[in-house]
Amino acid sequence: MDLKFKVTGRIAKPVGEVFEAVVNPQLLSGYFTTGGAKGRLEPGATVYWSFHDFAGEFPVEVAEVETNRRIVLRWAAHEGDASDGDAGAKSAGYDSTVTMTFEPLEDGRTLVTIAEEGWGETPQGLKASYGNCHGWTQMLCALKGNLEYGINLRDGMYK
Protein backbone atom coordinates (compact mmCIF):
# COMPACT_ATOMS: atom_id res chain seq x y z
CA MET A 1 0.00 0.00 0.00
CA ASP A 2 1.37 3.39 -1.02
CA LEU A 3 0.76 5.72 1.95
CA LYS A 4 -0.13 9.19 0.66
CA PHE A 5 -2.94 11.74 0.85
CA LYS A 6 -4.15 14.95 -0.75
CA VAL A 7 -6.24 17.75 0.78
CA THR A 8 -7.64 20.80 -1.01
CA GLY A 9 -9.28 24.08 -0.15
CA ARG A 10 -10.43 27.23 -1.91
CA ILE A 11 -9.23 30.55 -0.53
CA ALA A 12 -11.07 33.73 -1.58
CA LYS A 13 -7.88 35.64 -2.34
CA PRO A 14 -5.65 35.94 -5.42
CA VAL A 15 -2.97 33.32 -5.90
CA GLY A 16 -0.08 35.73 -5.20
CA GLU A 17 -1.47 36.64 -1.79
CA VAL A 18 -2.14 33.02 -0.86
CA PHE A 19 1.31 31.88 -2.03
CA GLU A 20 3.05 34.65 -0.04
CA ALA A 21 1.12 33.64 3.10
CA VAL A 22 2.80 30.22 2.85
CA VAL A 23 6.38 31.13 1.86
CA ASN A 24 6.76 34.13 4.20
CA PRO A 25 7.76 32.95 7.72
CA GLN A 26 6.22 35.95 9.46
CA LEU A 27 2.86 35.36 7.81
CA LEU A 28 3.02 31.56 8.29
CA SER A 29 3.73 32.11 12.00
CA GLY A 30 0.54 34.19 12.24
CA TYR A 31 -1.80 31.30 11.49
CA PHE A 32 -0.05 27.90 11.28
CA THR A 33 3.34 27.44 12.94
CA THR A 34 2.16 28.29 16.43
CA GLY A 35 5.74 28.21 17.77
CA GLY A 36 7.08 30.22 14.84
CA ALA A 37 8.71 29.76 11.46
CA LYS A 38 12.31 30.67 10.65
CA GLY A 39 13.34 31.18 7.05
CA ARG A 40 11.56 31.95 3.81
CA LEU A 41 10.63 29.00 1.59
CA GLU A 42 13.23 29.27 -1.18
CA PRO A 43 14.79 26.46 -3.25
CA GLY A 44 17.66 24.74 -1.45
CA ALA A 45 16.91 26.35 1.93
CA THR A 46 16.36 24.54 5.18
CA VAL A 47 13.79 26.37 7.29
CA TYR A 48 12.59 25.61 10.82
CA TRP A 49 8.99 25.27 12.00
CA SER A 50 7.81 25.00 15.61
CA PHE A 51 4.38 24.07 16.92
CA HIS A 52 2.99 24.40 20.45
CA ASP A 53 1.49 20.91 20.18
CA PHE A 54 4.85 19.21 19.41
CA ALA A 55 8.18 19.40 21.18
CA GLY A 56 11.10 20.95 19.34
CA GLU A 57 11.83 22.63 16.08
CA PHE A 58 11.32 20.78 12.79
CA PRO A 59 13.84 21.30 9.97
CA VAL A 60 12.07 21.53 6.61
CA GLU A 61 14.09 21.15 3.41
CA VAL A 62 12.78 23.26 0.53
CA ALA A 63 13.29 21.16 -2.61
CA GLU A 64 11.43 23.29 -5.17
CA VAL A 65 9.58 26.58 -5.40
CA GLU A 66 7.79 27.80 -8.51
CA THR A 67 6.39 31.22 -7.59
CA ASN A 68 2.60 31.29 -7.33
CA ARG A 69 2.35 27.67 -8.56
CA ARG A 70 4.14 25.00 -6.53
CA ILE A 71 6.23 24.24 -3.44
CA VAL A 72 7.92 20.91 -2.69
CA LEU A 73 9.18 20.23 0.85
CA ARG A 74 10.90 17.30 2.54
CA TRP A 75 10.97 16.67 6.25
CA ALA A 76 11.61 13.83 8.63
CA ALA A 77 8.73 11.43 8.97
CA HIS A 78 7.83 11.02 12.65
CA GLU A 79 6.23 7.88 13.96
CA GLY A 80 4.60 7.34 17.32
CA ASP A 81 1.65 9.14 18.80
CA ALA A 82 2.45 12.56 17.36
CA SER A 83 -1.17 13.12 16.36
CA ASP A 84 -1.89 13.45 20.08
CA GLY A 85 1.01 15.86 20.65
CA ASP A 86 3.15 13.05 22.09
CA ALA A 87 6.67 14.30 22.65
CA GLY A 88 7.71 10.65 22.35
CA ALA A 89 7.03 10.63 18.61
CA LYS A 90 10.40 10.16 17.03
CA SER A 91 11.98 10.44 13.62
CA ALA A 92 11.41 7.26 11.64
CA GLY A 93 14.75 7.67 9.85
CA TYR A 94 13.31 8.68 6.49
CA ASP A 95 11.67 11.74 4.94
CA SER A 96 8.21 12.35 3.58
CA THR A 97 7.58 14.73 0.69
CA VAL A 98 4.99 17.52 0.75
CA THR A 99 3.82 19.09 -2.51
CA MET A 100 1.68 22.22 -2.42
CA THR A 101 0.07 23.60 -5.57
CA PHE A 102 -1.69 26.92 -6.07
CA GLU A 103 -4.20 27.27 -8.89
CA PRO A 104 -5.91 30.57 -9.73
CA LEU A 105 -9.64 30.08 -10.31
CA GLU A 106 -11.80 32.04 -12.74
CA ASP A 107 -13.73 33.66 -9.88
CA GLY A 108 -10.55 35.14 -8.32
CA ARG A 109 -10.16 32.49 -5.63
CA THR A 110 -7.17 30.16 -5.29
CA LEU A 111 -7.36 26.37 -5.13
CA VAL A 112 -4.66 25.10 -2.77
CA THR A 113 -3.77 21.41 -2.86
CA ILE A 114 -1.42 19.79 -0.35
CA ALA A 115 -0.23 16.23 -0.93
CA GLU A 116 2.16 14.25 1.25
CA GLU A 117 3.71 10.86 0.58
CA GLY A 118 6.57 8.60 1.51
CA TRP A 119 5.72 6.93 4.84
CA GLY A 120 6.87 3.45 5.67
CA GLU A 121 4.23 0.84 4.98
CA THR A 122 3.79 -0.07 8.64
CA PRO A 123 1.02 0.53 11.18
CA GLN A 124 3.14 3.36 12.63
CA GLY A 125 3.62 4.90 9.17
CA LEU A 126 -0.11 4.72 8.53
CA LYS A 127 -0.89 6.40 11.86
CA ALA A 128 1.70 9.12 11.19
CA SER A 129 0.23 9.79 7.75
CA TYR A 130 -3.22 10.26 9.30
CA GLY A 131 -1.75 12.70 11.81
CA ASN A 132 -0.13 14.76 9.06
CA CYS A 133 -3.32 14.70 6.98
CA HIS A 134 -5.07 16.15 10.03
CA GLY A 135 -2.37 18.82 10.36
CA TRP A 136 -2.43 19.89 6.70
CA THR A 137 -6.23 20.09 6.77
CA GLN A 138 -5.93 22.38 9.81
CA MET A 139 -3.34 24.42 7.93
CA LEU A 140 -5.74 24.99 5.01
CA CYS A 141 -8.58 25.97 7.39
CA ALA A 142 -6.27 28.32 9.30
CA LEU A 143 -4.97 29.84 6.04
CA LYS A 144 -8.53 30.51 4.91
CA GLY A 145 -9.55 31.99 8.25
CA ASN A 146 -6.49 34.21 8.36
CA LEU A 147 -6.60 35.53 4.80
CA GLU A 148 -10.36 35.88 4.47
CA TYR A 149 -11.32 36.95 8.01
CA GLY A 150 -8.11 38.09 9.71
CA ILE A 151 -8.32 35.49 12.48
CA ASN A 152 -5.90 32.85 13.78
CA LEU A 153 -7.88 29.64 14.25
CA ARG A 154 -4.95 27.89 15.98
CA ASP A 155 -4.35 30.65 18.56
CA GLY A 156 -4.64 29.10 22.02
CA MET A 157 -5.71 25.75 20.62
CA TYR A 158 -2.73 23.84 22.00
CA LYS A 159 -1.47 25.89 24.95
Order of alpha helices (4+ residues) and beta strands (2+ residues): beta-alpha-alpha-beta-beta-beta-beta-beta-beta-alpha
